[in-house]
Amino acid sequence: MKKQEAIAIILGGGKGTRLYPLTKDRSKPAVPFAGKYRLVDIPISNCINSNVMKIYLLTQFNSASLHNHINNTYKFDTFTQGFVEILAAEQTLLSDSWYQGTADAVRKNLIHFRDNEAKYYIILSGDQLYSMDFQNMLKKHIESGAELTIAAKPISRAQATGLGIIGADENGEIKKFLEKPADDLDIKECLIPNSLMQKELNKEVNGTNEYLASMGIYIFNAETMNEVLDNDLTDFGKEIIPDVIKTRKVNAYLFDGFWEDIGTIKAFYDTNLNLASMTPEFNFYDEEMPIYTHRRHLPATKINFCNISSSLTSEGSIITNAYIVSSIIGVRTIIESGASLDGVYCMGASYYETPEERAENNKKGIPNIGIGRGTIIKKAIIDQNARIGNGCRIGVDDLPREDVDKEMYSIRDGIIVIRKKAIIPDNTVI
């Protein structure tokens, strides 16, 4: 099988309102993740590990940060003929509108995809955490004779309300598709056939995970894609997929590894902190399927007289006399003496301040980038280049039950998000 038979198309998403304020100044795929990565590194790394080396990324909101990351990270050599290319929404003689949805974004860029003369299009999301070999999925797609294959994961009925549910027969052919079925809707017709589970995953269907959810990962025949997008429909999950199932052969590709949609602040926070646990659900230490990101050439993290447990510390940080538990410390994070972090994702900084800059800011009463002396933080996300002063208490006292948006911070689902470049003065209580 030639590597060039398939190209990957990563959907960058819309405004990312569910991840606000992390998406206030950047697109969703560019949000820092796991201390040293960006969300977009996940699908791109899966493509590279699967020898799918022609990758397009579709985006339209706050894409400057994403452009910088892609240009600084993914530089392929001339022998692979591979690339990662961003296709932002643009005006043409045929269209002067922005992307109206996932399907519309792909439709408006078909002219670029056709230049590759690929036989298959792999459609991916830019905000999920998983590890998958797309060559295995592509092989199953070709062998089945399907025009579209949808990656599907066994889930429980309780999880089904937030996902697209697939009803497949014993051969894996999809006969039904339900988008986010309500709790009280009877969906027993979509139960996984035990024979399919045995055949594909060598497992029995159990009472916990007995339904198949679409993972938002699709493989289309190129010709099929051209045909099913020859209309005004805008969304894959809500419109294109249900229509295709009615008239064409569509198969499910069962996947039983870790997979998480990181579309909300709570999911983002929980998924990150799980990576710092004793036995994380996702394995970043798999040498066969590494996750790639920008090489920063930073020194190792310096730790002075600290108590750190169940935490990750990224390179280039300096941590002094601090208590840190169940937290992630991003690159170039400076944590001063006496600070305490419990359940905190600190994204770190994009540069180091010089002694002169620190002195000048201190004269103006502006804290240094990082976490100040004696500051206590619980259950929070600290965005990049935030300045948190000495003696602050963040998330320690009672929080309002409703969501909050302030100039320097927001609260979502009981999680405090200190905004990018925020300035939190000494002794602030949030």
N, C-alpha and C positions, 0 to 999 in steps of 0.2 A: 504494500500500500504506500503510495507516494505521500509525503508529508504535505505537499501542496494541494492535495485533493480537498482539504477543508480549511476554511478560514474561521476565525473567531470574531464575534461581534459582542462587545461588552456594553450593556445599557447603563449609562451613568446616572439615570434617575432624573427626577424633576427637581423642584426647589428644596426637597429634603426637609419639609416642615416638621416632620415627626422627630428629626434629629436636631432641631433648633434648640439652643443657639450655636451648636457646633458647626452648623451649616450657614451661619450668618455671613461669613466672609470666604467660604470655600464650598466647592461642590461636595456632594456626599462621598464619592469615591476617594476624595483627597483627605478625609478626616483621619487624623493620626490614630493608630491602633496598636495594641499590644506593646507599647513602649517605644518601638523603633520603626514600625511599619505604617503604611497607609492602607485603607480598606481595599483600594484598587489592586494592591500587591497580591491579594488572594486569588482572584480569577486569572490575573496575568501569570502568576507562578504556576497555577494548574495547567494553563496552556503550554508554557515552556516545558514543564515536566512531562507533558503528553506529546511533545514534538509537534505542536500546532504553533507555528512560528509567525504566522501572519495574523495580526491582531488589530482590530479597530475598536476604538473607544468613543462612544457617542455621548456628548454632553452639551449643555447649553447654559447652565447657571454657574456663576462664580468660578470660571474654569482656569484662571491665571495660576493659582497654586497647583492645580492638577497638571497643567502644562509644564510647569517648572519641574515637578517631580518626575513626570514621564521622560522629559528631555534629559534630565540628569541621571536617570537610572537605567533605562532600557535602550542600550546602544548595541545593536546586533552587528556581527561582522558581515562582510560582503559575501562570504561563502554560503551562509545559511539563507540569504535573500529574505530574512525575516525582518519584521518591523512591529512597533507599537505606534499606531497613528491615531491622533485625536481628530474626530470629525465633529466640530461644533456646529450648531444650527446656523445656517447661512441663507441669505436671500439669493434666489436664482431667477432666471427668466420664467421658470415653470412654477416657482413657489416663493412667496414673500413672507410666509408665516413661520413661527417657531415650531418645534416638535410638539404635537398635540397628544402624544402618548407613545408607548413602546413600539407599537407596530408602525405608527406614523414616522417615528425616528428612523427605523430601518428602511421604510419605503423611500424616504427622501434621500437615502444614501445608496440605493441600489446601483446607481450609475457608477459609483466608486467600487462597489463589491464586484461588479461584473467584469471589471478590468483584470481580475485575478483568474478568471475562467475556472473557478473552483466548482466542484460537484456538490459540496455540502457546506451549509452554514451552521455554525455552532453559536447559539444565542445564550448569553450569560448575563447574570446580574452583577452589579458592582458593589453590593452591600451584603454579601453572605460569607460565612466562614465554613469551609469544607476542604477536603482533599480528594480529588477524583482524577483517574486516568481517562481522559476523553477518548483515547484510542480504543479502549474496551467498549465504551458506549457506541462509538462510531462503527466498530466491527459488528456489534449486535444490530445496529440500525440497518446496515447493508444486508446482513444475513436474513433479516426478517422481511425484507422487501417493503418496509413501511416508507411512506413519504415524509412522515414526521415521527420522531421519537422524543418522548418526554421523560426526563429523569424523575423518579418517584421514590419517596421514602415512606416506610411503614410508620404510622402514627396512631395515637389514641383518638377516640371520639371527642374528647374534651379539647384536643388541639385542632380539630377539624374546622372549627368555626372561623379561624383566621387564615385558612389556606384553601387552595383549589383542590378539590377531592376528585380522584380518578376512579372510575369503575372499569376494571379490566377483566377479560375472560381468562380461562386457564392457559391460553397461549400468549397472554400479555397484550392482546389487542384491546385498545381502549374503546369502550362502548358508551360511556357517560362521562360528563365533566360537570361538577358542581362548584361554583365559585363561592367560597366562604358560606357554607350552609348554616342556617340558624340552629341553635341548640335543640329546639323542639321539632326540627324536621327529621323525618324518618329516612335515613340514608343506607339502610341495610342492604339495598341492592348493590351498593358499592363495596361490600366486604371483600377482602382479598381472598381469592380462591386458594385453598391450601396447596393444591397441586402446583400453582404458579410460584408460591413461596418456596416450596421444596425444590423446584426446578431452578429457580434463579438465585436463591440465597441459601439453599440447603438447610432450611429451617422450617419449623411448623408455625402456623399462625397461632398466636396466643391471644388471650383476652385483653391484653393491654394495647398492643399495636396491631389493629386489625383493619385499618384503612390505609389507602395510598394517597399521599399528598404530592402535588406537583412541586418540584423544587425550583421552578422557573428556569430550568436548564433544558434547552431544546436543540435537536438536530433536525434541520430541514434539508430535503433535497433542494438544490438551488433552483431548479425549474419549478418545483412546487411553491417555493417562497415567492417567486415572481408572480405566479398565478394567484395565490391567495391574498396578495397585497394589492391586486389590481382592483381597488375599491376605495372607499372613504373611511373604512373602519380604522380606529386609532389604537386599540389596546389588544395585546396578545391574549392575556388571561380571560378577559371579560367577553371578547368578541371573536377574535380570529380562531383561537383553539376550539371553542364549542362548535363553530361552523365547520372547521376542517374535519372534526371527528364524525360529523354527519355524512360526509361525502367521500372521504379518503381513508386509506389504511393508516392508523396511528397506533403506535406501540408504546408500552411503558418499559423503561429501563430501571429495574429495581436497584436501589442503593441503600446499604444498611450502615454506612459510616456516620461520623458526626457531621451534622449540618445545622446551621443556625442562621436565620434571617436577622440582620442587625439593623433593622429599620427604625427603632425607637430608642430614646435615651435609656430606658430601663433595660432593654435587650442589650444595648451597647455596653452599659455599665456591668451588667451581670456576666456577659460573655467575657469581657476583659478580666474581671476579677477571678473568674473561674480558671483562667490561664495561670494565675498565681497560686492556685490551690495545690495541695500535695499530689493529687491525682487528677490533673486537668482532663476534660473530656476531649479536647483537641490536642494533637501531638505536634508541637512545633519542632520537636527534636528528631523527626523522621528524616534521615539522610537521603533516603530514596526519593522523597517528595519535599524538598526544601521550599521555604517561602523566601523570595528574593525582595530586596529593597535597595534604597540608595546607600552607596558606600560613603560613609562620612569621614573615615580615617581619624576617628577620635581616640583619645587615650582611654585606658581602662578606668572603670569607676573607682574612686577613692573613698574608703569607708573608715571613719575615725571614731572608735569607741561607741559603736552603735548596737542596738538590739533589733535585729531584723528577722522576721519569720514569715513563711508563706507569702513571699513577695518576689517580684522581679525588678532588677535594677539594670537599666540600659547604660550603654557606654557613655563616657564623658561626664559623668555626674560626680559631685563632691558632697558627701553626706557626713555630718559631724554630730556626734553625741545625740543621736535621734532614736526614737522608738517608732518602728514601722512594722505593721502587721497587715496581712491580707491586702497588699497594695501593689501598684505598678508604678515604677519611677522611670519616666521617659528620659531621652537623651539630654545631656547638659543641664540636668536639674541640680540646683544648689539648695541644700537644706541645712539651715543653721542650727546651732547648738540648742538642745532642749525641745526641739519640735517633736510632735507626736502625730502620726498618720495611721488611721485605722479604716480600712475599706476605701482607699483613695486611689484614683487613677490620675497621676500627675503627668501631663503630656511633655513637660520639659520646655526647652528653649531652642530657638533656631540659631542662636549665636551666644557668645560669651560677652558680657560687659567688661570693658577695660577698667582698671582701678580709677582712672580719671573720670570716666562716665559715672561710676558708682559714687564717687565723692561729690560730683556736681549734682547728681540727683538727690543725694542725701541732704545737701544744703537746702534744697527746695522741699524737703519733707517727703520725697518720693522713695518708696522702698526699692531694694534691689530685686532683680528678676529672681524668682524662686520663693522659698518658704522661709520666713523670718524666725528669729530666736523665740523659743517658748510658745510657738503657735500650735494649737491643737485643731486637727481637722478629722472629721468622720463622714463617711458615706458621701463622697464628693468627687467630681471630675474637675480638675484644674487644667484649663486649656493652655495652649502655648504662650510663652512670654508673659505670663501673669506675674504680677508683683504683689506678694502677700507679706505684709509688715510683721513686726514683732508683737507677740502677745495676743494674737487674734484667736477667736473661738468660732470655728465654722462647722456647723452641723452637730455641735455638742448639745445645745439646748433645744427646746421644743421648736418644731418647724410648723408653719401653717399647712393645713391639709390641702388647700387648693394650690394650683400652679401659680408661680410668681415670676414676673419679668421686671428686673431692675436694670439700671444702666450697666452695672458691673457684674451682675450674676442673675441666674434664673434658677427656679426650683421646678423639677419635673418628677412626678411620682415619688416624692420624698427624697430625691437626689439633688444636691446642690451642684450647679454647674457655674464655676467661675469663668468668666468669658476670656477670650483671647485678648491679650494685652491689658487685661483689667488691672487697676491699681486699688489695692485694698489697704488702707492706712493702718498704722499701728493700733492695736487694742480693739479692732473692729469685731463685733459679734454678729454673726449671721445665723 
